[in-house]
Structures are given as C-alpha cells and as structure tokens.
Amino acid sequence: MRLPKAHIRAISAGSVIVVKCKENTDVDSILYIGEKQNEGFGKIRVFIRNKMSEEFNRPLSTVRKDFSENTGKISHMLDQLESQEEMRLKAVEFARSYRRTFVDKWNPAFIGRVTLMTEESSDRINLDNRIRSIKSRNKQNLAEDLLKHSECSHYKIWNEQKEYILLILQLARYMVKQGKGAVK
C-alpha cells in the first residue's frame, strides 16, 4: 500500500527574507536549516548589510582586476569544455563507423571486460599489457585493433584517452545489444 507523502512547509528557492538583529552578531555566510539538507534543501546565503555596502563601494579598478582574472579562468575552462566536446563527438563518430565490427565480432561480456581493463589501467602501457594478457588471440586482436583504429593515442593525456575509449565502449555495448540494423 502506498501512502501519500507528508506535506512539508518550505520557502521557494530564490526567496529573500530580511531579518533585523538587535545586536551585532557573527554569522556564517552560508547556513543550513530544516529537513532534507542531504537532498539539497535548507541552504541559506546570509548577507550582512554593513559588509554588503563595503562590497558595493569597492573601487572600480579592483572590480575590473577581479573580472579580468576570472575571465582568463573562464576562457580556459571554456577551451577545456570545447576540447572535451570535440573528443566526445570523435568518439561517437568512430563508434558509428566501427559499428559493424562491434555487432559482428564483439559481445557484451567482452565489451565489459575491456571496459573494466580500461577503467583499472593507470596508463596506456598498463592497458596494452592487460590486453596482451587476454588468452584468446582473436579477442586480443579485436581489442588491439580497436585501440589502433580509434586513434586514441591522438590524445596525449591518459585521462583523455581513457575517457575516449570508455565512451566508444559504452556506445559499442549499446550497439551490440540493439543488434543488427537497429542503430544506424
């Protein structure tokens, strides 16, 4: 039997509540109150009026300096995100082009095995050694061919290579499960 959930009073996100204290008190800038804090509820940002006026009255030159420093960081982050997105698109493109091989020669268990090897590898050499440990020469060749044809070595940092390979394997698992003709 499913019982209805109890109603809980709450304040909408983004609400502003003004509180006036009788005396000066030190309060943390972020407080947590109420239930379900572990689910993201109850976070309150506290602004103290005296400190706010100090913040808004800063000289414009310091605001510009802060902005220019953050702009550089943001530009760097955007470049990284763009690079990651490009890598993911290449992984999807490769998986689509390699689809027939996945569907005809790979199975979900083998994909899972190579995925686990990739996840547990500390670097590319370690992954190559793990693949060489596969007893079936056919399966070993399949995994080696995947690494060779996917051009994952194009990415210099191991974590990027790893993410690229894991995305291809995730797509391969989907393609194999769908079978022939279901995914184009």
C-alpha positions as CSV (number, residue, x, y, z in Angstrom):
1,M,0.0,0.0,0.0
2,R,1.4,3.4,-1.0
3,L,0.7,6.2,1.5
4,P,0.9,9.8,0.4
5,K,3.9,11.8,1.5
6,A,3.5,14.3,4.3
7,H,3.3,17.9,3.4
8,I,6.4,19.9,4.4
9,R,6.4,23.7,4.6
10,A,9.2,25.3,2.6
11,I,10.4,28.6,1.3
12,S,10.8,28.8,-2.5
13,A,14.3,28.9,-4.0
14,G,15.5,32.5,-4.5
15,S,13.2,33.9,-1.8
16,V,14.6,36.9,0.1
17,I,13.9,37.3,3.8
18,V,15.1,40.4,5.7
19,V,15.9,39.9,9.3
20,K,16.9,42.7,11.7
21,C,19.0,41.7,14.7
22,K,19.0,43.7,17.9
23,E,22.8,43.5,18.3
24,N,25.8,42.7,16.0
25,T,26.4,39.0,15.6
26,D,28.9,37.0,13.6
27,V,27.0,34.6,11.3
28,D,28.5,32.3,8.8
29,S,27.8,33.3,5.2
30,I,26.1,30.0,4.5
31,L,23.7,28.3,6.9
32,Y,21.8,25.0,6.6
33,I,18.5,24.7,8.3
34,G,15.5,22.4,8.3
35,E,15.0,18.9,6.9
36,K,16.3,17.1,3.8
37,Q,19.6,19.0,3.8
38,N,21.3,16.0,2.2
39,E,18.8,16.4,-0.7
40,G,19.9,20.0,-1.3
41,F,17.2,21.8,0.8
42,G,17.8,24.3,3.5
43,K,20.8,26.1,2.2
44,I,20.7,29.8,3.1
45,R,23.1,32.5,1.9
46,V,23.4,35.3,4.5
47,F,24.3,38.9,3.5
48,I,25.2,41.3,6.3
49,R,24.1,44.8,5.3
50,N,27.3,46.6,6.5
51,K,29.5,44.1,4.7
52,M,27.3,44.4,1.5
53,S,27.8,48.2,1.4
54,E,31.6,47.7,1.7
55,E,31.5,45.2,-1.2
56,F,29.4,47.5,-3.4
57,N,31.6,50.6,-2.6
58,R,34.9,48.9,-3.8
59,P,36.9,51.0,-6.3
60,L,36.0,50.1,-9.9
61,S,39.7,49.2,-10.6
62,T,39.6,46.3,-8.1
63,V,36.4,45.1,-9.6
64,R,37.9,45.2,-13.1
65,K,41.0,43.4,-11.9
66,D,38.9,40.6,-10.4
67,F,36.8,40.4,-13.6
68,S,39.9,40.1,-15.8
69,E,41.4,37.4,-13.6
70,N,38.2,35.4,-13.7
71,T,37.7,36.0,-17.4
72,G,41.0,34.3,-18.1
73,K,40.0,31.3,-15.9
74,I,36.6,31.1,-17.6
75,S,38.2,31.2,-21.1
76,H,40.5,28.4,-20.1
77,M,37.5,26.4,-18.7
78,L,35.6,27.0,-21.9
79,D,38.5,25.9,-24.0
80,Q,38.7,22.7,-22.0
81,L,35.0,22.1,-22.3
82,E,35.2,22.6,-26.1
83,S,38.1,20.2,-26.3
84,Q,36.1,17.6,-24.3
85,E,33.1,18.0,-26.5
86,E,35.2,17.6,-29.7
87,M,36.7,14.4,-28.2
88,R,33.3,13.0,-27.4
89,L,32.0,13.8,-30.9
90,K,35.0,12.0,-32.4
91,A,34.3,9.0,-30.1
92,V,30.7,8.9,-31.3
93,E,31.8,9.2,-34.9
94,F,34.3,6.4,-34.6
95,A,31.9,4.1,-32.8
96,R,29.4,4.6,-35.6
97,S,32.0,3.9,-38.2
98,Y,33.1,0.7,-36.3
99,R,29.5,-0.4,-35.6
100,R,29.6,-3.4,-38.0
101,T,32.7,-4.8,-36.3
102,F,31.1,-4.4,-32.9
103,V,27.9,-6.0,-33.9
104,D,29.5,-8.9,-35.8
105,K,32.5,-9.7,-33.6
106,W,32.1,-8.3,-30.1
107,N,29.7,-9.4,-27.3
108,P,28.5,-7.6,-24.2
109,A,30.7,-9.7,-21.9
110,F,33.9,-8.9,-23.9
111,I,33.0,-5.2,-24.0
112,G,32.5,-5.3,-20.3
113,R,35.9,-7.0,-19.8
114,V,37.7,-4.4,-22.0
115,T,35.8,-1.6,-20.2
116,L,37.0,-2.9,-16.8
117,M,40.6,-3.2,-18.1
118,T,40.4,0.4,-19.3
119,E,38.9,1.7,-16.1
120,E,41.5,-0.1,-13.9
121,S,44.5,0.9,-16.1
122,S,46.9,3.5,-14.7
123,D,48.2,4.5,-18.2
124,R,48.2,3.4,-21.8
125,I,51.1,0.9,-21.3
126,N,49.3,-0.7,-18.5
127,L,46.2,-1.1,-20.7
128,D,48.3,-2.6,-23.5
129,N,49.7,-5.1,-21.0
130,R,46.3,-6.0,-19.8
131,I,45.0,-6.6,-23.3
132,R,48.0,-8.8,-24.1
133,S,47.0,-10.9,-21.1
134,I,43.8,-11.9,-22.9
135,K,44.2,-15.7,-23.6
136,S,42.0,-15.8,-26.8
137,R,44.1,-14.5,-29.6
138,N,41.0,-13.5,-31.6
139,K,39.7,-11.4,-28.7
140,Q,43.1,-9.9,-28.1
141,N,43.3,-8.8,-31.7
142,L,39.9,-7.3,-31.5
143,A,40.9,-5.1,-28.5
144,E,44.2,-4.2,-30.1
145,D,42.5,-3.3,-33.4
146,L,40.1,-1.1,-31.5
147,L,42.9,0.9,-29.9
148,K,44.8,1.2,-33.1
149,H,41.9,2.2,-35.4
150,S,40.3,4.5,-32.9
151,E,43.4,6.7,-32.8
152,C,43.1,7.2,-29.1
153,S,46.8,8.0,-28.9
154,H,46.0,11.3,-30.6
155,Y,45.2,12.4,-27.0
156,K,48.4,12.9,-25.1
157,I,47.0,12.8,-21.6
158,W,45.9,9.3,-20.3
159,N,42.7,10.5,-18.8
160,E,41.6,11.9,-22.1
161,Q,42.5,8.6,-23.9
162,K,40.7,6.7,-21.2
163,E,37.5,8.8,-21.5
164,Y,37.6,8.5,-25.3
165,I,38.0,4.7,-25.1
166,L,35.3,4.3,-22.4
167,L,32.8,6.3,-24.4
168,I,33.5,4.2,-27.5
169,L,33.0,1.0,-25.4
170,Q,29.8,2.4,-23.9
171,L,28.4,3.0,-27.4
172,A,29.6,-0.4,-28.5
173,R,27.7,-2.0,-25.7
174,Y,24.5,-0.2,-26.8
175,M,25.1,-1.2,-30.5
176,V,25.7,-4.8,-29.7
177,K,22.6,-5.0,-27.5
178,Q,20.5,-3.4,-30.2
179,G,21.8,-5.9,-32.7
180,K,22.0,-5.7,-36.5
181,G,20.1,-3.0,-38.2
182,A,18.6,-1.4,-35.1
183,V,21.1,1.5,-34.7
184,K,22.2,3.5,-37.8
